[in-house]
Amino acid sequence: VHPILAKPINTIEASPEQWAKMLTGEPIVKASMSYNGTIEPHLHQLDKDTKEILSARVGAIQLPNAIQDTVLTPAQKEQLRNGLAIEIISKATKEAIVVRLDLNESRGYIITSAEQAREQSRHSNLDVTKGKENVSRGIKM
């Protein structure tokens, strides 16, 4: 049982910039203490229902080999693990889609149309990497 917090609490000592990103629902990657006492990179995101901080060790994140019939390269998987969004062409629909990790989703990632992601990136500084080899557009998530 998790209490629903009135407002989120910065228990991971995120910087003001990181905290602002988290308040908009975006994940951040930050070095944090693991249960075994070592400091490792973790992906952190606010739970949209309880306002608690969800965390996952970056090294423990397992990604599918393909999303919507498009095989992910090791570089694309690494970019997702590091909190970056990637843009791929869906073989099923032949349309550009943007994939990013989302700890609120049961499958662990969220898919949006590229057009939707571009609109969102105008309002936040979303980092989207594009194409087969993931050439970064330099907008950080």
C-alpha positions as CSV (number, residue, x, y, z in Angstrom):
1,V,0.0,0.0,0.0
2,H,1.4,3.4,-1.1
3,P,0.0,6.6,0.3
4,I,-1.0,9.3,-2.2
5,L,1.2,12.3,-1.5
6,A,-0.2,15.8,-1.6
7,K,2.9,16.9,-3.4
8,P,6.1,15.1,-4.6
9,I,9.1,15.1,-2.3
10,N,12.6,15.3,-3.7
11,T,14.1,12.3,-1.8
12,I,16.8,11.6,-4.4
13,E,18.5,15.0,-4.1
14,A,17.8,15.9,-7.7
15,S,19.1,19.2,-9.0
16,P,16.5,22.0,-9.5
17,E,16.7,21.3,-13.3
18,Q,16.3,17.6,-12.8
19,W,13.4,18.1,-10.4
20,A,11.7,20.4,-12.8
21,K,11.9,17.7,-15.5
22,M,10.5,15.1,-13.1
23,L,7.6,17.3,-12.2
24,T,6.6,17.4,-15.9
25,G,6.5,13.6,-15.9
26,E,9.9,13.0,-17.7
27,P,12.4,10.5,-16.5
28,I,15.9,11.5,-15.4
29,V,19.1,9.5,-15.0
30,K,21.0,10.2,-11.8
31,A,23.7,8.3,-9.8
32,S,22.0,7.0,-6.7
33,M,22.7,4.5,-4.0
34,S,21.6,0.9,-4.8
35,Y,20.3,-1.5,-2.2
36,N,23.7,-3.2,-2.1
37,G,25.3,0.1,-1.1
38,T,27.0,1.0,-4.4
39,I,26.4,4.2,-6.3
40,E,25.0,3.4,-9.8
41,P,23.1,5.3,-12.4
42,H,19.3,5.0,-11.9
43,L,16.3,6.1,-14.0
44,H,13.9,8.1,-11.8
45,Q,10.4,9.2,-12.6
46,L,7.4,10.4,-10.6
47,D,4.5,8.0,-10.2
48,K,1.6,9.8,-11.8
49,D,-0.9,8.4,-9.3
50,T,0.9,8.5,-5.9
51,K,3.5,11.2,-6.7
52,E,6.2,8.9,-5.3
53,I,9.6,8.6,-7.0
54,L,9.9,5.4,-9.1
55,S,13.5,4.2,-9.6
56,A,15.2,1.5,-11.7
57,R,18.9,0.7,-12.0
58,V,20.0,1.6,-15.5
59,G,22.0,-1.6,-15.7
60,A,19.0,-3.8,-14.8
61,I,16.6,-2.3,-17.5
62,Q,15.8,-5.0,-20.0
63,L,14.4,-3.8,-23.4
64,P,12.7,-5.8,-26.1
65,N,14.7,-6.6,-29.3
66,A,12.0,-5.0,-31.5
67,I,9.3,-2.5,-31.1
68,Q,6.4,-2.5,-33.6
69,D,8.4,-4.9,-35.8
70,T,11.4,-2.6,-35.9
71,V,14.6,-4.2,-34.5
72,L,16.4,-2.0,-32.0
73,T,20.2,-1.6,-32.3
74,P,22.4,-1.9,-29.3
75,A,23.0,1.9,-29.5
76,Q,19.2,2.6,-29.5
77,K,18.8,0.4,-26.5
78,E,21.6,2.2,-24.7
79,Q,20.1,5.5,-25.5
80,L,16.7,4.4,-24.1
81,R,18.4,3.1,-20.9
82,N,20.0,6.6,-20.5
83,G,16.7,8.3,-20.5
84,L,16.7,9.5,-24.1
85,A,13.8,9.1,-26.6
86,I,14.5,7.5,-29.9
87,E,12.7,7.9,-33.2
88,I,12.2,4.9,-35.4
89,I,10.1,4.0,-38.4
90,S,7.4,1.4,-37.6
91,K,7.5,-1.4,-40.1
92,A,3.8,-2.1,-39.2
93,T,2.5,1.4,-40.1
94,K,5.4,2.9,-42.0
95,E,5.2,6.0,-39.8
96,A,7.8,7.6,-37.6
97,I,7.2,6.9,-33.9
98,V,9.1,8.0,-30.8
99,V,9.8,5.6,-28.0
100,R,11.0,6.5,-24.5
101,L,11.2,4.7,-21.2
102,D,8.3,5.4,-18.8
103,L,8.3,3.7,-15.4
104,N,4.5,4.4,-15.1
105,E,3.7,2.1,-18.0
106,S,3.3,-1.7,-17.5
107,R,5.6,-2.5,-20.4
108,G,8.1,0.1,-19.3
109,Y,8.1,2.4,-22.4
110,I,5.7,4.7,-24.2
111,I,5.2,5.1,-27.9
112,T,4.0,8.3,-29.5
113,S,3.8,9.5,-33.0
114,A,6.7,11.6,-34.2
115,E,4.5,14.5,-34.8
116,Q,3.1,14.3,-31.3
117,A,6.6,14.1,-29.8
118,R,7.7,17.1,-31.8
119,E,4.8,19.1,-30.4
120,Q,5.7,18.0,-26.9
121,S,9.4,18.9,-27.5
122,R,8.4,22.4,-28.3
123,H,7.0,22.7,-24.8
124,S,9.8,20.7,-23.1
125,N,13.4,20.0,-24.1
126,L,12.8,16.4,-25.1
127,D,15.8,14.6,-26.6
128,V,14.8,12.5,-29.6
129,T,17.3,10.5,-31.5
130,K,16.4,9.7,-35.1
131,G,16.7,7.0,-37.7
132,K,18.4,3.7,-38.0
133,E,21.7,4.7,-36.5
134,N,20.1,7.3,-34.1
135,V,21.6,10.6,-35.1
136,S,20.9,12.8,-32.1
137,R,18.9,16.0,-32.7
138,G,20.5,17.4,-29.5
139,I,17.3,18.1,-27.6
140,K,17.8,16.5,-24.1
141,M,15.1,14.5,-22.3
